[in-house]
Amino acid sequence: MSHPYRSVLYIPAANARAMEKARDLPADAIIFDLEDAVAPDEKIAARAALAVALASDYGARVRIVRINGFATEWGQDDARFCAEALAGRADAVLIPKVDSAADLDRVAALIPDTPLWAMIETPLGMLNAAGIAAHPRLLGMVMGTNDLAKELNSRFRPDRLPMQAGLGLCLLAAKAHGKVIVDGVFNAFKDDDGLRAECEQGRDMGFDGKTLIHPAQLAIANKAFAPTEAEIDLARRQIAAFDAAKAEGKGVAVVDGKIVENLHVDTARLTLARAEAIAELAG
């Protein structure tokens, strides 16, 4: 993963003003939403508004379009719209409620060239996460934690214990197949402490970033999913110490009283690469 996905912001495709303002927001990626954020009687108009918006430059931000599911009356037309009107303008198409790799096949048949992302938000989708992540057209996975909570009939807990099994299955699947995976939204957009805690939990688990519902959440997510100065410093010292040890014919080094082996150096190099990618994006 060369491009950071620390912050992935949902923007309703029916809201032309919000889409215009998003061009100046510090989001790593934007999900232009044709699905949940658009009322049924605005679906068709939202496509037209989105075509106009994506004719403009969004800089280095990744442009992802979430279509309606194929079980709805708008899904297939959304897919054709992405393949035709948005060809070359959208970087990826996000498919909601993916239950199996077959759901990706159906969309891929109508959108032959654009990379696909999958929303994993049902128990069946999580049980089939490995097959979904292995799909050759899939680039990334998005956790739909609101829908998962509904499906599980679970209560909200700050530690998200009821959905840890599902989150873990999807993380394993994404990492096994080298796909981007971003965490679900945090609904209380005025609760900075709660957002920060959930971002830190997601980062500790291994997520690449977090989906967001409000621009006010961007700064916290960007910081939480970026390497800290301490992590960058440690990575540099680990690499230097290991290189020095190798030059002396040794297979391990010691940094801060801890053993450093090949696997630690690999992680250190990834940390530095991530920091460089974030710096490049900010520049």
N, C-alpha and C positions, 0 to 999 in steps of 0.2 A: 504494500500500500504506500504509494508515493504522496498522494494528496491527503491532507488531514481531514478528518470528519468529526472534529471535536463538537461542533455545534451544527445541527441540522434543523433548520427553522421551517415550520409549516406556515404557508401563506395561502389564504383562500384565493383561488383563481378568479372568483367573481369580484374581488376587491382590487380595482385598478390602482387606486392610490397606494395600497399596501404593497403591491408588486413593484410600483415605482420606487417607493422608499427603500425596499429591500436591496436595491442596487448599491446602496451606501452603507449597509449594515455589515458588521464584522462576523458574518456567518460563513462557515466553511462550505456549507451546502444549503440549498433551499429546496423544499418540497412544495411545488405549486399544486395545490390540492383541488381536484375536480370532484372528490368524493364527499367525505363527511362534512367538510366546511362549506359546501355549496348546497343551497336549498333545491329541491326538485325542479321548481319552475325557473331556476336560474342556470341549470346545467348547460344548456346549449349556448346561452349568452356567455357563460364563463369560458367556453372553448375559444370564442372569438376574442374575448379580452386577453386570454392567455397568448394567443397568436400574436397580438399586438405587443404585449409585454416582452415576449421572448425575441422580438425583432431588435430589442435594445441590448446593449452590452452589460453583462453582469460580471465582468472581470473574471477573476479566477474562481469564483464561486461555482460549485457544481450545481447544475440545473436538473432537478428530478421532478417528473410529473407523475402525480398519483391519479390513476384512472379509477373509474368505478368498476366494480366486479362484473364478470360476465353473466352473473345471475340476474343483473339488473337490466333495464331497458337501455341504459346508456353505455354499458361497458364496451361492447364491440365497436360502437361508433367512436368512443374515446380512443380506442386502440388505432383505428383507421386514421383518426385525426392526428395522432402522434406520428404515425408512419408517413403521412402526407404533408399536412400543414406545418408540423413541427420538425420535419426532417432536417437534421443538422443544427437545430436550435436547442433541443433537449439532450442532455447528456445521458439520461437514463429514464426508464419508465418504471414506476412503483406499482405493484399489483397488490390489492388488498386481500386479506383473508385467504392466503395461499395454504391449502390443505395438503397438497402433494405436488410432485414435479410435473404431473399432468396439467395442472393449472398453468404452469409456466409455458408448457408446450402450446397450449391454446393461444396464449398471447403472442408467443414468439412467431407463430404462423402468420399473424397479421402485422407484426412489427419485425421485419427481417434483420434490421441492421443496428438498432439501438440496444445498448445493454439493459438488462432487466434487474430490478430489485424486488424483493418479496417481503410483504408484511406478514409476520408470523404472530398471529393473535388468537388462535384457536387451539384447544388441546390436540386435535388431530394434526394440525400443522406442526406442533412441537414434537409430537411422536414421530412425524415423518421428516424432521428437520435435516437429518443426514442426507436423505435423497434429494431434498430441495436444494441444499447447499452444494450438492455435487452437479447440479444442472450446468451445462457448458455455457449457457447464456447469462447465468446469474453473476452479478457483480457484488451485490450487498444484500443484507438482511436488516429489517427494521422490526423491533419488538413493539407489538401492539398491546401494551400492558392494561389499558382501560378495557379493551374487549376481553382480554384474558381474565381479568377480575370478574367481569360479568359472567363469562362462561363457567368459571370456577365457583361462582357465588361466594367469593371470599371477602373478608373484611379488610379494610385498609390497615396496614401496620407500617410504621416507619422503616422497619427492617425488611419489609416485603417477603417475609417468610413463606406465605402461601404460594408465591410464584417462583420461588428459588429453583424448584425442580425443572420447570419449563425454561426459565432463563438459562440454566446450566446446560440443558440439552441443546439449546440453540447456539450457545457459545462454543460448545464442543464441536458441533457440526460446522460452524463457520470457520473455526480455527483449523479443523482437519482438512478443509478444502480451500483455505487461503482466501476467504471472502471477508469483506468489510461487514461489521455488525455494530449497529447503534442501538442504544437503550431506549426504552419507552419514555413518554412525556411525564413531566411532573405538573399536576394540574393547578396547584396553588401558586400562581405566578407572582404573587406578592410575598411569598414566604421564602426569603433568600436563604435562611438557615436550613430549611427543609430541602430546598433544591441543592444546596451545597453538599449536604449529607448524602443525598441520593446520587449525585454525580460522583462523589468520592467512592461510594459503594460500587457503582457501576465501573469506575476506573479500576478499582481494586480487583473486581471480578474478571476484567479483561476486555470490556467493551471499548470500542474505538472512539465513541462519542455518545451524544445524547440528542434525541429529538426534542424540540422545544416549541412552545405554543405562543411565546411572546418575546419581542426583542429585548425586554428587560432581563431575560434569562441568559443572554448570550455571553456576557462577561464572565459569569460564574462557570458556565460550562467550558468556555475556552481555557480558563485557568485550570480547572480541575483535570481536564484531559490532556494537558500539555506537561512535558517533563519539567520538574522543578529545577531551580539552579543547583540545588544539592545533588539531584539525580544526574544532571549533566556533568557536574564536577566529578562525581564518583565514577561515571562512565569513562571519562577521560583518564582518570588515574588507574582504573582497572585495565584499560587497554595498554597504557604505558607500562604498567608493572608487568603485565603478561608478556608484552613484547621483549622487555628486558630479561625476563626469566627465560624465554625461548632462546634468546641470544646466548645465554649461559648454559644451554642444553637442558633446561628444566621444563617440566610439563605443567607446573602450576606456579602461581604467584600468591602473595599474601598482601591484602589491602585492608587496612583498618581492623586487623586481627582476624580476617576471614579469608578462606581459601578462594582463589579465583582460577577457574578452569575455562576450557574452550566455551562451554555453554554460557558462562557469565560474560565472556567477551562478545559473544554473538548478541546477547541482550544489550550490552553496552553500546554496540555499534548501531543497533536498531534505535536506541534512545537518542543517540546523536543525529541519526538520519531523520528521526521524527522532529527533533528540535530545529534542524536545518530547514525542513519542509515548511514548518510553521513560520519560521523567520522569512522565508521566501514568499509565502502567501501574504504575510503582513506587509512586506515591502512592495 
